[in-house]
Amino acid sequence: MLDFAIFAVTFVIILVGAVLYLYPSSRRASGIPGLNPTDEKDGNLQDIVNKGSLHEFLVSLHQRFGSVASFWFGGRPVVSLGSVHQLRQHINPNHTTDSFETMLKSLLSYQSGMVGGAAETIMRKKVYESGINNTLKNNFPLVLKLSEELVGKWKAFPDSQHTPLCAHLLGLAMKTVTQLALGESFRDDAKVLSFCKNHDAIWSEIGKGYLDGSLEKSSSRKGHYEKALSEMESVLLSVAKERKGQRKQTAFVDTLLQSSLTERQIMEDCMVFTLAGCIITANLCVWALHFLSTSEEVQDKLYQELEDVLGSDPVSLDKIPQLRYCQQVLNETVRTAKLTPIAARLQGVEGKVDQHVIPKETLVIYALGVVLQDSDTWSAPYRFDPDRFEEESARKSFCLLGFSGNQTCPELRFAYTVATVLLSTLVRQLKLHQLKGQVMEVRSELVSTPKDETWITVSRKG
């Protein structure tokens, strides 16, 4: 979304470092209102650290300086845009590069996302998106089966049993993504668990430690991360070799193998999809079920739509577009949770937002977490209210931000499909109940996640 360039403060540090290395530019300030550097070497880095996350820093920055504001990383200015009006002036819907993919690959020390001509970039993006679309179409019954298995497990729970959303939905996402990305060999739970272990080790360290150099200072942590990355790369390369030439062409990797991508590029794209696809899918589902548990009214309205559209039949891929209220629930989940709080672009040519000139090769941040809860755009912005998306103005703003329509990133589209299948299965059989006294705190990182495990209880309908 907006090329899905989502990252925490440490992610920005790596991004800015990569940008400044690849695109050296003038040290002159942009003239846009904002913070002066608090440190000659680090700019406003310590201010970001003190706020706890880049998102919280940007909230404070825009409250103080308005919707166009600047801060400093080292000796370089960074511009942040914090309202729909300013983003509308800056967003170019014709961009073909995927910033999230580029930055994630740079963190993984992959270079292919940062080089190559426009034609190669477009081709690779089309192959990647086609791979995700094909595997959803070919494996939709499996997506449904995995959701039905989880709901069946929850139905067996006594009404008072606390259900851990994060653990269970991460498991669902991991099973779904590995099997759809890499094929039927990942129906083996032991294989999925091994993959999950390395996945977690890699994701937990991406960007972590760069702020204070702690990863470099800890030989054990660095060794653990590098071992996990090496093992996961080996698995992905092995899967690609095994499936090459197979008659059965149903997985994401199969589409890549039919293209002109190199063996290395195929491995990298599989890494990006399995890393990002799993985390996005899991957290979209976690937040959706959490918010549903807080509103019996929304559950009832969603249940009625499911009954009207599906009757007693399971959901199918062709029926999903008819589930308009379910789409509104997921849209409002993304908005209320600030699922992806930050996006960014490098200013390719000198540009202008309002009266402010943005110099060429300036890093421009889209403060999505700020925009998604801006009271000028959203009425009662902190309230979970799927009905707001009945209004065309809300849908247009959401689309402009890249959360719906043609600009939606393929990983989020994948997550929406899995979440829709889960909700259509779950809400028709169970009621979700909020755990009294539970306080939800958000960790705004690459994807916004609960700081701690999130619990609900469930009861059977009827």
C-alpha positions as CSV (number, residue, x, y, z in Angstrom):
1,M,0.0,0.0,0.0
2,L,1.7,3.0,-1.4
3,D,3.9,0.1,-2.4
4,F,3.6,-1.2,1.1
5,A,6.7,0.4,2.3
6,I,6.2,-0.2,6.0
7,F,8.9,0.0,8.6
8,A,9.8,0.8,12.2
9,V,12.3,3.4,13.2
10,T,15.2,1.0,12.7
11,F,13.9,0.1,9.3
12,V,13.9,3.8,8.4
13,I,17.5,4.0,9.5
14,I,18.5,1.3,7.1
15,L,16.3,2.8,4.4
16,V,17.7,6.2,4.7
17,G,21.2,4.8,4.7
18,A,20.5,2.9,1.5
19,V,18.9,5.9,-0.1
20,L,21.8,8.2,0.8
21,Y,24.4,5.7,-0.4
22,L,22.6,5.0,-3.7
23,Y,21.4,8.6,-4.3
24,P,23.8,11.1,-2.9
25,S,22.2,14.5,-2.8
26,S,22.6,18.1,-1.5
27,R,22.9,18.7,2.2
28,R,20.7,21.8,1.9
29,A,17.6,22.0,4.1
30,S,14.2,21.8,2.3
31,G,12.8,24.9,4.0
32,I,9.8,22.9,5.2
33,P,8.7,23.6,8.8
34,G,10.0,21.0,11.2
35,L,12.6,20.0,13.8
36,N,16.1,21.2,13.8
37,P,18.7,18.4,14.3
38,T,19.3,17.7,18.0
39,D,22.6,16.1,17.2
40,E,25.0,17.0,14.4
41,K,25.8,13.4,13.5
42,D,22.4,11.7,14.1
43,G,20.0,14.5,13.4
44,N,16.7,13.7,15.2
45,L,17.4,10.0,15.7
46,Q,17.3,10.3,19.5
47,D,14.0,12.1,19.3
48,I,12.6,9.2,17.5
49,V,14.0,6.7,20.0
50,N,12.6,8.8,22.9
51,K,9.1,8.5,21.4
52,G,9.3,4.7,21.2
53,S,8.6,4.3,17.5
54,L,8.7,6.2,14.2
55,H,4.9,6.3,14.1
56,E,4.6,8.0,17.6
57,F,7.4,10.4,16.6
58,L,5.4,11.4,13.4
59,V,2.2,11.9,15.4
60,S,4.1,14.4,17.6
61,L,5.8,16.0,14.6
62,H,2.6,16.7,12.7
63,Q,0.7,17.9,15.8
64,R,3.4,20.5,16.3
65,F,4.3,21.5,12.7
66,G,1.2,20.7,10.6
67,S,0.5,18.2,7.8
68,V,3.8,18.9,5.9
69,A,6.8,18.6,8.3
70,S,10.5,17.8,8.2
71,F,13.1,16.3,10.4
72,W,16.7,15.2,10.1
73,F,18.6,12.0,9.8
74,G,22.2,12.8,10.2
75,G,22.9,15.8,8.0
76,R,20.0,15.0,5.6
77,P,16.4,16.4,5.7
78,V,13.4,14.0,5.5
79,V,9.9,15.3,4.6
80,S,6.8,13.7,6.1
81,L,3.2,14.2,4.7
82,G,0.4,13.7,7.3
83,S,-2.9,14.4,5.5
84,V,-4.9,13.1,2.6
85,H,-4.8,16.5,0.9
86,Q,-1.0,16.6,0.8
87,L,-0.7,12.9,-0.1
88,R,-3.1,13.5,-3.0
89,Q,-0.7,16.1,-4.4
90,H,2.4,13.8,-4.1
91,I,1.2,10.3,-4.9
92,N,2.0,9.1,-8.4
93,P,-0.3,6.1,-9.3
94,N,2.0,5.2,-12.2
95,H,4.9,4.1,-10.0
96,T,6.0,0.6,-10.9
97,T,8.5,-0.1,-8.1
98,D,7.6,-1.7,-4.9
99,S,9.3,0.2,-2.1
100,F,8.6,-2.5,0.5
101,E,10.1,-5.2,-1.6
102,T,13.1,-3.0,-2.4
103,M,13.7,-2.1,1.3
104,L,13.1,-5.6,2.6
105,K,15.5,-7.0,0.1
106,S,18.1,-4.4,1.1
107,L,17.8,-5.5,4.7
108,L,18.2,-9.1,3.6
109,S,21.3,-8.0,1.6
110,Y,19.5,-8.8,-1.6
111,Q,20.4,-6.4,-4.4
112,S,18.0,-7.5,-7.2
113,G,15.2,-5.3,-5.9
114,M,17.4,-2.2,-6.2
115,V,18.8,-2.6,-9.7
116,G,17.6,-3.3,-13.2
117,G,15.8,-1.3,-15.7
118,A,12.1,-0.3,-15.8
119,A,11.1,-3.1,-18.1
120,E,12.7,-5.7,-15.9
121,T,11.0,-4.1,-12.8
122,I,7.6,-4.2,-14.5
123,M,8.0,-7.8,-15.7
124,R,9.1,-9.0,-12.3
125,K,6.2,-7.2,-10.5
126,K,3.8,-8.8,-13.0
127,V,5.2,-12.3,-12.4
128,Y,5.1,-11.8,-8.6
129,E,1.4,-10.7,-8.7
130,S,0.5,-13.4,-11.1
131,G,2.0,-16.0,-8.8
132,I,-0.1,-14.9,-5.9
133,N,-3.3,-14.7,-8.0
134,N,-2.7,-18.1,-9.5
135,T,-2.0,-19.9,-6.2
136,L,-5.1,-18.4,-4.6
137,K,-7.2,-19.6,-7.5
138,N,-5.6,-23.0,-7.6
139,N,-5.6,-23.6,-3.9
140,F,-8.7,-21.9,-2.6
141,P,-10.2,-25.2,-1.3
142,L,-7.1,-25.6,0.8
143,V,-7.4,-22.1,2.2
144,L,-11.0,-23.0,3.2
145,K,-10.0,-26.3,4.7
146,L,-7.3,-24.7,6.9
147,S,-9.8,-22.1,8.2
148,E,-12.4,-24.8,8.9
149,E,-9.9,-26.8,10.8
150,L,-9.1,-23.9,13.1
151,V,-12.8,-23.1,13.6
152,G,-13.5,-26.8,14.4
153,K,-10.8,-26.6,17.1
154,W,-12.3,-23.5,18.6
155,K,-15.8,-25.1,18.6
156,A,-14.5,-27.8,20.9
157,F,-13.4,-25.3,23.5
158,P,-15.5,-24.7,26.6
159,D,-17.1,-21.2,26.6
160,S,-14.8,-20.0,29.4
161,Q,-11.6,-21.0,27.7
162,H,-9.3,-18.1,26.7
163,T,-8.2,-18.4,23.1
164,P,-4.8,-16.8,22.1
165,L,-5.4,-15.0,18.8
166,C,-1.8,-14.2,18.0
167,A,-0.5,-17.8,18.4
168,H,-3.4,-19.5,16.6
169,L,-3.7,-17.0,13.7
170,L,0.1,-16.9,13.2
171,G,-0.1,-20.7,12.9
172,L,-3.0,-20.4,10.4
173,A,-1.1,-17.8,8.3
174,M,2.1,-19.9,8.3
175,K,0.3,-23.1,7.2
176,T,-1.6,-21.2,4.5
177,V,1.4,-19.2,3.1
178,T,3.9,-22.0,3.1
179,Q,1.6,-24.5,1.3
180,L,0.3,-21.9,-1.2
181,A,3.8,-20.5,-1.8
182,L,5.9,-23.7,-1.8
183,G,3.6,-26.6,-2.4
184,E,2.1,-29.7,-0.9
185,S,5.3,-30.8,0.8
186,F,4.5,-28.2,3.5
187,R,1.5,-30.1,4.6
188,D,4.0,-31.8,6.9
189,D,3.6,-30.1,10.3
190,A,7.2,-30.8,11.3
191,K,8.4,-29.1,8.1
192,V,6.2,-26.1,8.8
193,L,7.4,-25.8,12.4
194,S,11.0,-25.8,11.2
195,F,10.3,-23.2,8.6
196,C,8.4,-21.1,11.2
197,K,11.3,-21.2,13.6
198,N,13.7,-19.7,11.0
199,H,11.0,-17.3,9.8
200,D,10.6,-15.9,13.3
201,A,14.3,-15.6,13.8
202,I,14.7,-13.6,10.6
203,W,11.7,-11.4,11.1
204,S,12.5,-10.5,14.7
205,E,16.0,-9.3,13.7
206,I,15.2,-7.4,10.5
207,G,16.1,-3.9,11.3
208,K,16.7,-4.7,14.9
209,G,20.0,-3.8,16.4
210,Y,20.9,-1.3,13.6
211,L,19.9,1.6,15.9
212,D,22.6,0.9,18.4
213,G,24.7,-1.6,16.6
214,S,23.6,-4.3,19.1
215,L,23.3,-7.0,16.4
216,E,26.9,-6.4,15.3
217,K,28.1,-6.4,18.9
218,S,26.4,-9.7,19.7
219,S,28.1,-12.5,17.9
220,S,25.6,-15.0,19.2
221,R,22.6,-13.0,17.9
222,K,24.2,-12.3,14.6
223,G,25.2,-16.0,14.2
224,H,21.6,-17.1,15.0
225,Y,20.2,-14.7,12.5
226,E,22.6,-15.6,9.7
227,K,22.1,-19.3,10.4
228,A,18.3,-18.9,10.1
229,L,18.6,-16.9,6.9
230,S,21.0,-19.4,5.4
231,E,18.8,-22.3,6.3
232,M,15.7,-20.6,4.9
233,E,17.4,-19.7,1.7
234,S,18.6,-23.3,1.3
235,V,15.0,-24.6,1.8
236,L,13.6,-22.1,-0.8
237,L,16.3,-23.0,-3.3
238,S,15.7,-26.7,-2.7
239,V,12.0,-26.4,-3.2
240,A,12.5,-24.5,-6.4
241,K,14.8,-27.2,-7.7
242,E,12.4,-30.0,-6.7
243,R,9.4,-28.4,-8.4
244,K,11.2,-27.4,-11.6
245,G,9.7,-29.4,-14.4
246,Q,6.9,-30.9,-12.3
247,R,3.6,-31.4,-14.2
248,K,1.6,-30.0,-11.2
249,Q,1.8,-26.2,-11.4
250,T,-0.3,-24.9,-8.5
251,A,2.0,-23.1,-6.1
252,F,3.4,-19.5,-6.1
253,V,6.9,-20.8,-6.8
254,D,5.6,-22.6,-9.9
255,T,4.6,-19.4,-11.6
256,L,8.1,-17.9,-10.9
257,L,9.7,-21.0,-12.4
258,Q,7.8,-20.6,-15.6
259,S,9.2,-17.1,-16.0
260,S,12.6,-15.8,-17.1
261,L,13.7,-15.1,-13.5
262,T,17.0,-16.5,-12.3
263,E,17.3,-19.2,-9.6
264,R,18.5,-16.5,-7.2
265,Q,15.6,-14.1,-8.1
266,I,13.1,-16.9,-7.5
267,M,14.5,-17.6,-4.1
268,E,14.4,-13.9,-3.2
269,D,10.8,-13.5,-4.3
270,C,9.8,-16.6,-2.4
271,M,11.5,-15.1,0.7
272,V,9.7,-11.8,0.4
273,F,6.3,-13.5,0.0
274,T,6.7,-16.0,2.8
275,L,8.1,-13.3,5.2
276,A,5.7,-10.5,4.4
277,G,2.6,-12.6,3.4
278,C,2.7,-14.5,6.7
279,I,3.0,-11.4,9.0
280,I,0.4,-9.3,7.2
281,T,-2.1,-12.1,7.0
282,A,-1.7,-13.1,10.6
283,N,-2.0,-9.5,12.0
284,L,-5.0,-8.6,9.7
285,C,-6.8,-11.6,11.1
286,V,-5.7,-10.9,14.7
287,W,-7.0,-7.3,14.6
288,A,-10.2,-8.2,12.8
289,L,-11.2,-10.8,15.4
290,H,-10.2,-8.6,18.2
291,F,-12.4,-5.7,17.0
292,L,-15.2,-8.1,16.2
293,S,-15.1,-9.4,19.8
294,T,-15.8,-5.8,21.0
295,S,-19.0,-5.4,19.0
296,E,-21.9,-7.8,19.0
297,E,-23.7,-5.5,16.6
298,V,-21.0,-5.8,13.9
299,Q,-20.9,-9.5,14.3
300,D,-24.6,-9.7,13.8
301,K,-24.5,-7.5,10.7
302,L,-21.7,-9.6,9.2
303,Y,-23.5,-12.8,10.0
304,Q,-26.6,-11.6,8.2
305,E,-24.6,-10.7,5.1
306,L,-23.0,-14.1,5.1
307,E,-26.4,-15.8,5.4
308,D,-27.8,-13.6,2.6
309,V,-25.0,-14.1,0.1
310,L,-23.8,-17.6,1.0
311,G,-26.8,-19.3,2.6
312,S,-25.5,-22.7,3.9
313,D,-22.7,-22.9,1.3
314,P,-19.1,-22.3,2.1
315,V,-17.5,-19.1,0.7
316,S,-16.1,-19.3,-2.8
317,L,-13.6,-17.1,-4.6
318,D,-16.3,-15.7,-7.0
319,K,-18.6,-14.9,-4.0
320,I,-16.0,-12.8,-2.1
321,P,-16.6,-9.6,-4.1
322,Q,-20.3,-9.8,-3.0
323,L,-19.4,-9.7,0.7
324,R,-19.3,-5.9,0.8
325,Y,-19.8,-5.5,4.5
326,C,-17.1,-8.0,5.2
327,Q,-14.8,-5.8,3.0
328,Q,-15.9,-2.8,5.1
329,V,-15.0,-4.7,8.3
330,L,-11.5,-5.5,7.0
331,N,-11.0,-2.0,5.7
332,E,-12.0,-0.6,9.1
333,T,-9.6,-3.1,10.8
334,V,-6.7,-1.8,8.7
335,R,-7.7,1.8,9.5
336,T,-8.3,1.4,13.2
337,A,-5.3,-0.8,13.8
338,K,-3.1,1.4,11.6
339,L,-2.0,-1.9,10.2
340,T,0.7,-0.3,8.0
341,P,1.7,3.0,9.7
342,I,4.5,4.2,7.4
343,A,5.2,4.3,3.7
344,A,7.9,6.1,1.8
345,R,9.2,7.3,-1.6
346,L,12.3,8.8,-2.9
347,Q,11.6,12.1,-4.6
348,G,12.6,11.3,-8.2
349,V,12.4,14.9,-9.5
350,E,12.0,18.2,-7.7
351,G,8.3,18.4,-6.6
352,K,5.9,20.7,-4.7
353,V,3.3,20.1,-2.0
354,D,1.2,23.2,-1.3
355,Q,3.8,26.0,-1.3
356,H,6.6,23.7,-0.2
357,V,9.3,22.7,-2.6
358,I,10.7,19.1,-2.1
359,P,14.2,18.8,-3.6
360,K,15.1,15.9,-5.9
361,E,16.3,12.7,-4.1
362,T,14.7,13.7,-0.7
363,L,13.2,10.9,1.2
364,V,9.4,11.6,1.6
365,I,7.6,9.7,4.3
366,Y,3.8,9.0,4.1
367,A,2.7,9.1,7.7
368,L,-0.2,6.7,7.1
369,G,-0.7,6.0,10.8
370,V,-1.3,9.8,11.2
371,V,-3.6,10.0,8.2
372,L,-5.7,7.0,9.1
373,Q,-6.8,8.6,12.3
374,D,-7.0,12.2,11.1
375,S,-10.3,13.8,12.3
376,D,-10.4,16.0,9.2
377,T,-10.8,12.8,7.1
378,W,-12.5,10.4,9.4
379,S,-15.3,11.1,11.8
380,A,-14.7,9.7,15.3
381,P,-11.4,8.3,14.0
382,Y,-10.6,6.1,17.1
383,R,-13.9,4.3,16.9
384,F,-14.2,0.9,15.1
385,D,-17.1,1.6,12.7
386,P,-17.3,-0.4,9.5
387,D,-20.3,1.6,8.4
388,R,-18.1,4.6,7.6
389,F,-17.1,2.8,4.4
390,E,-20.6,3.1,3.1
391,E,-19.7,6.7,2.3
392,E,-17.9,7.3,-1.0
393,S,-15.6,9.9,0.5
394,A,-14.2,7.3,2.9
395,R,-13.7,4.7,0.2
396,K,-11.9,7.3,-2.0
397,S,-9.6,8.3,0.8
398,F,-8.8,4.7,1.6
399,C,-8.1,3.9,-2.1
400,L,-5.9,7.0,-2.4
401,L,-3.8,5.7,0.5
402,G,-3.2,2.5,-1.4
403,F,-5.3,0.2,0.8
404,S,-7.8,-0.8,-1.9
405,G,-8.1,-0.7,-5.7
406,N,-5.4,-1.4,-8.2
407,Q,-2.6,0.1,-6.0
408,T,-3.1,-2.4,-3.2
409,C,0.0,-4.5,-2.6
410,P,-0.3,-8.2,-3.5
411,E,0.5,-9.4,0.0
412,L,-2.4,-7.3,1.4
413,R,-4.8,-8.6,-1.3
414,F,-3.7,-12.2,-0.3
415,A,-4.3,-11.4,3.4
416,Y,-7.8,-10.0,2.6
417,T,-8.7,-13.2,0.9
418,V,-7.6,-15.4,3.7
419,A,-9.2,-13.2,6.3
420,T,-12.5,-13.2,4.4
421,V,-12.5,-17.0,4.3
422,L,-11.8,-17.1,8.0
423,L,-14.5,-14.7,8.9
424,S,-17.1,-16.3,6.7
425,T,-16.4,-19.7,8.4
426,L,-16.1,-18.4,11.9
427,V,-18.9,-15.9,12.3
428,R,-21.5,-18.3,11.0
429,Q,-20.7,-20.8,13.7
430,L,-19.3,-18.9,16.8
431,K,-19.7,-15.7,18.7
432,L,-16.6,-13.8,19.8
433,H,-16.4,-12.3,23.2
434,Q,-14.0,-9.7,24.5
435,L,-12.0,-10.6,27.6
436,K,-12.9,-8.2,30.4
437,G,-10.0,-6.1,31.7
438,Q,-7.7,-6.8,28.8
439,V,-5.8,-3.7,27.6
440,M,-4.6,-3.7,24.1
441,E,-1.3,-2.0,23.4
442,V,0.1,-1.6,19.9
443,R,3.6,-2.1,18.7
444,S,4.0,0.0,15.6
445,E,6.7,-1.7,13.6
446,L,6.9,-3.0,10.0
447,V,3.3,-4.0,10.6
448,S,1.3,-2.9,13.7
449,T,1.0,-5.8,16.1
450,P,-0.3,-6.3,19.7
451,K,2.5,-5.9,22.2
452,D,1.3,-8.9,24.1
453,E,-0.8,-12.0,23.3
454,T,-4.4,-11.1,22.6
455,W,-7.1,-13.3,24.2
456,I,-10.8,-13.8,23.5
457,T,-13.5,-16.4,24.4
458,V,-15.9,-18.0,21.9
459,S,-19.3,-19.6,22.2
460,R,-21.4,-21.6,19.8
461,K,-24.3,-19.9,18.0
462,G,-27.8,-21.0,18.7
